[in-house]
Amino acid sequence: MNKVIDRKVIKWQTYDLFTLIEPVEMSAGLIKFNLNLDYLKITKEFVVNPYLKF
């Protein structure tokens, strides 16, 4: 279902919560990733209990 957010029509599609910046290594103590801000906006607007604090 299409939605309107910030006067912009968002067509139905899947969204990734994040994308990895660097490959994950078994010995790594740190993971770098980018959060998808569109995913967070949509979750805040349309999910009843998103388990996230905004």
N, C-alpha and C positions, 0 to 999 in steps of 0.2 A: 504494500500500500504506500502510495506517495504521501509525503508530509511537507509542511511548510515551516521552515525555521529561519528566523531573521529575514523574513520576506523573500526567502530563497526556496524554490521547490526542490526537495530532495527525492529523487526517484528511488524506488525500492531497490536495494542491493545489499550485499553482505559487506560488513566492515570489520577490519582487524582492529583489535584493541591496541596493539603495538607492533612495531617492526624492529627487528634486531639491527643494531648498528655494526656490531662485530660478531663474528662467529663464536659460538659457545664452545669452550674447551673444558674438558673434564676437570682439569686442575685449576681452572680460573676461579678466583674468589669474587669476581665482579662481572656483572652482565650489563652492557649498555644497550638501551633501546629508546625509541621515540614513541611517545603516546600519540594516538590518533585523536585529535581534538574534536573532529566530527563525531566520532564514536561516543565521546564523553557528553557532547551536547545532546545527541539523540537519546542516550541513556537517561540523562537527567530529565529530559522533556517527556519521554514516553514510557519509561519502565516504572512500574508501580513501586517496587522495592529494589533499587539497583545495587544495594550493598556498597555504595560509594557515598562519601560525604563530599559535597561540593561547596 
